[in-house]
Each structure stands twice: as structure tokens, then as C-alpha cells.
């Protein structure tokens, strides 16, 4: 009997697949091959389960009717056929992916971005070992301890690959504690539309759906939208959504700056929540093209410099949020205080009272940089008592060190969330500042400018210090008298 898979067992089993690839390909590329095979194995096993159920209920009449399946797997693409290949395995897998996409429109372009037919990097014996490894367990719903664990195991792999590959591997992954913090602050509700304009592997969107579920609703009650430029990462995001049963998530492919995909009648679609961790200080963001055409009127506050798209991303996110929308974005600290064009944009955004919170994060949280980074929360529908105010939260010193990265603990997240929700001053941690003071500081948002982070000096016990000095002087006099005695005995006095 096939053993039931727990989350721990599944995570360990999946990570072992990376060991098979070590030495053959760069660790930053593991994800493309392992995710592709994992996804195919999952679809194939669920298909076989469904096929057996249909046969038991209806006989052979409908077992090959695609209408009875969420994903119909043609015979040529089924795992049992792939498992039997011993020669030109990479070409066979590529063809299976192509057939699978042709049969299931929702998968178009998701799997064929992965090229297994490279014998220099993936010789037949490596692929054969990898396929046999994936064949050890059945990944249908009946064998999983909980069908949701496959999605969680997928997140585990994404995180571990980012950790293993370091800077290059972390470009598409935001640490889950930071994602959780952003989602908790934005607090998406049922029937809302959530959008990530540079969604990477889709973690922020998935956490938004899970936030709905954790608050007693169905994940189907939220609508998710994302766009990703990197082709392989887009494919991973699509697979991630499907493995989390988020079948209706709309994940577009392409450059959001040049060609935002979510438009309607020549205007950007408006969302209730917009959330993102864009590439920090992005230098290639088509400034000249956008400045000439300003598509969709996104840059009403001005154009940032060509070597940093930070304020371009913020403006795109603001333009994509509806009149009651909230925006949460993770960026480099420089976005808070750089001058010139960025300073002018920042001033206009503040003068329109759109910024609600600035959170300074600890250093070395992210895989692709050791810089501390910050979170900006923008709100088009601030509560009255927060009008013309910004809360500054200094969270740089609350974290735990890890072997490679620092990370936020639950108590650190709770501390930040309490500060944001309470919106009150807390000594050496957070402070609510009115716009007049920000104006006096030339609209600089550097958190230590507003939150006194210096630790108070220990109080000095003056009487105690004087008493210690008197004792020292007395000891000195006794030593001098003793020394004079020795000198007199020796005839020097």
C-alpha cells in the first residue's frame, strides 16, 4: 500500500530531488526542472485517480472524455509512459509538456518554457534517476495527508531554492514573514480584488487568499491578479496557483511598466489592494519610452531617475488602486530620502496625504541584498484620525539571526502590527508625526529622523562616584606612604 505523505516527509522527499541535480546544473536553475516534473506528476496522479472513479461509476464510456477532468492528460503525457523511457528522455518530456498544454488551455506556455532536452546538462541517466525518484510516491489526493500540503511543500521548495542559490535564486522570492506582514496590514476582505504588478512566484497573492481562508471564508471569495516579466518565474507562479487550487487567479506575462496587461477600455483596472516587492533601484525601466508616451497617465507626480524605478512602481500601484484602495510595497530605504526628482515626487504624494505608514525593516532579511529595506503603506481612504499624519515604525532591531539570513519572529510581526493598528507613540519604536513636521524636514521620511532610537544612558550615581574617588585617593596615599618607607630604608631619603 502506498504510504500516506505528511508535510515533513513530502518536503524531505522533494528536497532530495535537488541532490540528484547537484553538479549537473547551477543551483539557481533547479527550480525550473523540479517544479516542472513535480507539477506533471501531481496532474498525472490526480488524473489517474479521477479516471478510476469514472470507470467505477460509469464504466469505460467516459474515461477518456476531457469534460470529466479538471486537467485531461493525453496518454503520451502520462507519468507511466514517461517513467518507461530510457533514451532521449529530455526530448520525450518536452513533447509531453507540449501535448499537455495543447490539451489544457489554462496551461498554455507554462511548461514549454522548460527545456529538458539538453544532454550536456541533463544526460539520460540523471533524468532517469530524477523520474524514478518522483515515482516513489503517489501525489494524488488520496495519498496526501491533506491535499493542501502539496501547495505548502511547493512554497517550501521555493524558499529552499532561494536559500540554496543565494542572490540569484532570491530574485523571485520574498521572505514569507515579510509577505505575511504586508498581507496582515492590508487585510484583504471577501469579494476584494488583489493585484501584484511584479508577482514573482506568487507568494503575496497566495497569502492574500489564505488570509481570507484563515478568517473563516473561502479562498474562492477573493480575486487575484498578477503580472510577471520573467518567463520561467511566470510559469512557476502559474503552477503555484494551480497547486493551491486557485484556478481563477489571473497571472499575466509581460513587462508591467511598458505593457500593463490588466486594462479596460484604455484604462488601468482598479483594485482594492495592491501589493508588491519590485526590483529595488531598477535601472532598466524604459524611462524614455514612458516619458514620451506616459501610457495610462500613471506618472502624474513626475518621473524618477532612469537608474531607479522605485517611485515609478509606487505610482503604478497608486494608479491601479481604486478610490478606497490600499497599497503595500517593499523597497530600498533610499526611496525615503533621496532628493531631486524622487524628492519632488515624494513631496507631492505626501501633500495628497496618501502615505499612512513607514516601516524600517532589519538588515539581511532578503536573499538578493543585505540592505535593510522598508515598507510603505499608502491609503486612499485613511481614517479621519489619521489624516495628515504618518506613523513611523523602527523595526530594524527586532529580529533573529539565521545561518544565512535574518528573519522576523512572530513576536516581531505582532509588535509591528500592534503599532500600526494602535497608531500611537511608543518610546524608541514608533511615532505618529503630523504633516507640518514632515514639511519642516523637507519631506524626508527616514525613520530615525522621527523616532529617537538612541538608548538612554545609565543614570550616574554622583555620590557613589565621589565615594569611590575618595577611596582611590586614600589607597593612593597609603601606597605613597609605604613607598616612602622603603626608600628611607634604602637610604634614598
N, C-alpha and C positions, 0 to 999 in steps of 0.2 A: 504493500500500500504506500502511495506517495506521502511523505511526511508533510504535516501542516507547517507552513512557514510563518514564523514570528518575525517581527520587525528586525530584531537584533540579528537573527540568523540570515535574513534576506540581505541586510546591509553588509554583513561579513562576506556572504556569497558573491555579491555584486562587486565588492572591492577586490576580491580575489581575481576577478576578471582583468583588472588593471595589471596585475602581476604577470599575466600571460603576455601582455603587450610591451612590458618593460624591455628596453634595449632595441625594440623594433622601430618604435616611433617616439616622437617627442611627447612628454607628459601632457603638454597643453593640448594635444590632439586626441588623447584617449577618449574624451567625452564623445566625439563625433561617431566613433566606431561602436563603442559600448552602448551608447544611448540608442543607436540605430538598431542593433541586434536585440537589445532589451525590449524595445518597442515592438519589433516584429514578433518576438517570442510571446509577448503578452497578447497581442492581437490574435496570433495563431492559436494559442491555448484557449482563449475565450471563445474563438470561433468553433473549435472542436467541441467544447462544452455545449455550446448552443446547438451545434449540429446533432449531437447525441440526444439532446432534449427534443428537438424537432422530429428526429427519427422515431423516438419512443412514442411521441404524441400523434404523429401523422403518417408514420411510415416513411418511405423513400420519396414520396410525392413532392415535398417542398424542401428537401435538404440542400438543394442547390439553387434555391430561389433567393436572390440577393435582398429582396424586400423583407425577409425574415431576420436579417442581421443588421447590427449597427455598422459593422465593417465586414464586407464579404471578402474572403481570402481565396483567390483562384488557386487551383491545385498546384500550379507551378511555383507559387509563392508560399506554400505551407511549410511549416518548420520541418515536418517529417521528410519532405523532399530535400530541403537544404541540408539536413543532417546526414543524408546519404551521399553527399558529394565528396569526392576525394581529389578531384583535379579541376583546375581553373575555378576554384571556389569563389574568388572575388568577383569574377565576371558573372557567375551564377547569382550571387547575392544582388549585384547591381540590377540584373534583369528582373529578379523577384521584386525589388523595390519599384521598378518602373511599372510592372504589371499591377502591383498593389495600388499605386497612385492612379493608374488609369481606371481601375475598378471603383475607387472611392474618391470622389472629387474633393472632399474635405482634406485629403492628404496631398493634394497637388503641390509638388515642389518641396515637400517636407523631407522625404527620404532620398530622393535622387541627388541631393546636394552632397551626399556622402559617397566617395569613390573607394570601393573596396578592391578594385582591380589594379593594384599596384604591387606587383610581386617582389619588387626590391624592398619595400617596407612591410608588406603583408604577404609573405610566402604562404603557400597552401598549408604547410604544417602548422603555422601559427594560427591561421583561420580555423583549421580543423580542430585544434585544441580549444580555441575560444568557443566554437559552436558546441563541442561536446561538453564544455563547462556549463554553458547555458542550458544544456539538455538535462542536467542533473535534477532540476526541479521543474515542476509544472506551475505555471504562473496564471492559471485560470482562477476564477473567483472561489471555487470550491476548495482549493488547496491553501488559500491565503487565510491567515488568522483573522484578518479583516481586510476587505478589498481596498480600503483607503491606505493600507500600509505601502502599497506599491508607489503611490504618489509621494509618500513621505520618504521612502527609500530613494526615490529619484532625486528629491531635494538633498538627501544625504550625499549622493554621488556628486551632484553639482557643487556642493560645498567642499567635499573632499578633493575633487579635481582642482578647484580653485586653490586650495591649500597646497596641494602637491605641485602644481605648476607655477605657484608664486605669482609674480607680477602679471605675466602674460595670461595666466589662467583666471585671474581675478577680474578681468575687464568686463565680464558679463555677469558678475555675481556681486550682490550687495549683502553684507553680513545680516543674518536673519534677525539679530537683535535690533539693528538699525531699522530694518523693514518693519518689524513689529512696532517699534516706537512711532514711526511715521503713521502707520495704519491706525494705531490706537488714538493718536492725536486727531487725525482726520475723521475718524469714527464714521465710516460709511454706513448708511441705513438701507433697509429693503427698498427696492424699486429705484435705487440710485444708479447712475452710470459713472463708472470709474475708468479713468484713462491714464495710461503711461506712454508718453511720446517716445521713449527710448527704453523699451521694456526688457531688454536683455533676455534672460531665461524665464522671465515672467513671475518672479517671486513676489513682487509688490501686488500684482493683480490677484495671485492665488491667496495671499494673506488677507486681502480685502474680502474675498469670498468666504474664507474661513472665519473672519471676524463676524460676518453675518451669521454663519452657522453657530459659532460659539455663543451668540446672543439669542439663540432659540429659533432661528429662521432657516430656511432652505437656501443653499448656495445658488439655487436657480433664481432667487429673488433679486439678484444683482446682475447688472450687465457690464461686461468687461471689454475694454478696447485697448489695444496696444499696437505700437509700431516699432520695428527694429530694422536697422540698416544691414547688419552683418548677416549674410545668408545662412551660415551654419547655426549661428545663435538663434535666428528666427525659427529654424527647423526644430531646435531644441525646445524653444518656447512653445511651439505648436504641440509637440509631443507631451510636454509638461502639462499643458492644459487638458489634453485628452486623457492622460493618465490620472488626472484629478477629477475626471468626469465633468469638466467644464466645457461641454461640447459646443456651447453657443458663444464662447469667447471669440471676439473678432480680433485676430492678430494680423496686421498688415505688414508688408515688406517694403522697405524703401527708406530714403533719406527724408526725415521729418522736416528738416529745415527747408530743403528745396521743394519737396513734394509731400506735404501732409496728406495722408490718404483719407482721413475722416472729415469729409466736407459735404455740404448740402446746398445746392443751388448757388454755388460760388462762394459760400461762406463756411468758416470752420464750424463743425458740430460743437455744441456747448455741453459740458459735462458738469456733474455735481461735485466730483472730486478729481483732482489731477495730482498725480504723484510720480516722482521720478528721481533717479540718481544719474544725471547726464555725465558724459565725459567731462572731467574738470579742465578748465582752461583750454578747451578745444580750439586748435589753431586753424583747422581747415573746415570752415563752416559756410563757405560760399558768400562771404560778406558782400563782395562786389555785385554779384548777381542779385542778391536780396535787396541791396541798397538801390539798385536800378529799378527793380520791379515792385518791391515790398508786397509780395503776394499775401492776400487776405488781411492786409492792414495790421499786421501783428506788432509792428515796431513803432508804436505811437509815442513811446518815451525816448526814442533815439536808438542809434546803432552803437553797440560796444566795439572795442578794437578788434582787428582781424585776428589777433593772437589769443583771444579769449571769448568764447561764445556764452559764458555764464549768464549774462543778462539778456542774451538773445533767447536762451532756453526759458528763463523766467517769464519773459514777455510772451513767448509762445504759449506757455502754460496758463498765464493770465487770460490771454485771448481765447483759450479753449475752455475756460470755466464760465459757467452761467452766472447770473446776477446774484445768486446766493452761494456761489461755489467757493470751495476752499482748495488751496494749493499747498502741497508739501514737497520740498525739494532739498536734496543733499548736495552741497557744493564745497569748493575750496574756500578757506577763510578770507582769501583776498577779495571775494565778492562783497565783503562787509565794509572794506575801507579803501579800496583802490580809487584813485581820483580820475580827473579828466572826463572822458565820455562816460565811463561807468559811474563816476560820482554824480554826474548830471542825471543819469537815468535813475539812480538810487534815490536822489532827492525828489524827483517827480513822483516816483512810486510811493514814497513816504508822505509826500504832501497830499496824495489822494487817500491816505490812511488805509493802505492795503496790507501793510505788514503787521502781523499780530504778535509774532514771537521770533526770537533769535536764540538758537541753542548752540553753544560751543561744545563740541564733542572731544573726547580724548584722542590722543595721537595713536597711530598704528592700529586702527580698527579695520582698515581696508587692505585688501590684498595688493592693489596696484599702486599704493603710495603710503608713506609713513606719516604724511601730513594729517593734522587732527580733523580738519573739515568742520562743517557747521550745517545746521538745519534751519531753513527759513520756512515759516508758516505764514501764508498770505490768505486773507479772508475778505471776501467782498461783502460779507454780511456780519460784520462784527457786532457783538452785543453792545448795547448802549454804554455800559460801564467800561468798555474797552476802547471806545472811540478816542482817537488822538493819543493813543498810548501804545507802547510796545513793551513786552516783558523780555528781559534778557536773562538767560539761564546759563550759568557757568558750570557745565558738567564735565570739564576736562580732567578733573582729578578723581572721578568716581568710576573705577573700572577694575578688572582683574587681569593680570598678565597671563598670557598663554605662551606656549612654546614658540610660536611664530607670530601670532597676532595678539593684541589685547582684545578683550571683549567686555561688553556690558552685561552685568548680572541683573537678575530680576529686581533686586533692591535698587539698583541704579536706574532701571527703567521706571520703577514706581516713583522714585524721587523726582525724576523729570516730569512724569505725568501729573503728579500731585502739584508741582509748581505751576505747570501750565494751566491746570483746571482751577486751582485756587486763585491764581493771578494776584498774588500778594508778595510783598518783600520778604526775603529770608536772608538773614545776615550771611555775607560772603558766599551766597549761592545764587540768588536771583533778585531782580528788582524791576518794578514797573516804572517806566520812565515816560513822562509826557513829551509831546512833540516839541514843546518850546526848548527843553533841554537838548533834544536831538538836533534841533536847529542851531543852537549855540555851539554844538560840536561839529558843525558843518556837515551834518547828516552822515557822520561816521558811525558805523554800527558795531565796531569792535567791542566785544562783550566786556573785557576788563576796564574799558573806559567808563562803564556804568555800574559795574559790580566790583566792589572793593574786595579783591581776592587775597590781599596780604593778611598773613596770620598775625594776630595781636602778640606783642612782645610780653614775655613773662613779667609780672609786676615785680619791682625791685623793693626788697626789704631793707630800707636805708639803715634802720637801727641795727639790724643783723650784720650788714656790711661794715658799719663803723666798729661794731664789737669785734668782728674778725680782724679788722685792721689793727685795733688796739692789741689783740693777742699776738699778731705777727710782729708788731713793734716791740712788745715785751719779750718775745722769743729772740728777736734780733739783739736786744740789749743784753740778754743773758749770754748769748753766744759771744758777743764782743767782750764781755767781762771775762769769760772763760779763756778767750784767745789772749787777752792782755796778761792773764796769769801765766799762761805757757810762755809767752815772750819774755816776761820778767824772770822766770826760772832759767831761761836760756841765756840771760844776760843782754838781751836786746833792748831792755828798758831800764 
